[in-house]
Amino acid sequence: MNLAANISQFLRSQPGKQFRPSDLRSQPEFASFSEKTISDTLRRLAQGAKIQRRNLVRQAITNKKDWVYWS
């Protein structure tokens, strides 16, 4: 698996917790990556989540649903 998939899986296994790149780097599975690489990966994952939410809202509007969730 790649770094993004590993980070994503790790974060899903820790619901409700917040991590800084330095926190992730202290984990053995991420120790070989630089803090900047981890930070860039987290930024890309967050951007992807925003795009995914935006697409869900567009889809709900397109389907003329009576409700739309904003987060």
Contacts in CASP RR format, 6 or more apart in sequence:
PFRMAT RR
TARGET T0000
AUTHOR 0000-0000-0000
METHOD contacts of the structure
MODEL  1
MNLAANISQFLRSQPGKQFRPSDLRSQPEFASFSEKTISDTLRRLAQGAK
IQRRNLVRQAITNKKDWVYWS
1 9 0 8 1.000
3 30 0 8 1.000
3 33 0 8 1.000
3 37 0 8 1.000
3 38 0 8 1.000
3 41 0 8 1.000
4 41 0 8 1.000
4 44 0 8 1.000
4 45 0 8 1.000
6 29 0 8 1.000
6 30 0 8 1.000
7 24 0 8 1.000
7 30 0 8 1.000
7 38 0 8 1.000
7 41 0 8 1.000
7 42 0 8 1.000
7 45 0 8 1.000
8 45 0 8 1.000
10 24 0 8 1.000
10 27 0 8 1.000
10 29 0 8 1.000
10 30 0 8 1.000
11 19 0 8 1.000
21 35 0 8 1.000
21 36 0 8 1.000
21 38 0 8 1.000
21 39 0 8 1.000
21 42 0 8 1.000
22 35 0 8 1.000
24 30 0 8 1.000
24 38 0 8 1.000
24 42 0 8 1.000
25 31 0 8 1.000
25 33 0 8 1.000
25 34 0 8 1.000
25 35 0 8 1.000
25 38 0 8 1.000
30 38 0 8 1.000
53 71 0 8 1.000
56 69 0 8 1.000
57 68 0 8 1.000
57 69 0 8 1.000
57 70 0 8 1.000
60 67 0 8 1.000
60 68 0 8 1.000
60 69 0 8 1.000
61 68 0 8 1.000
END
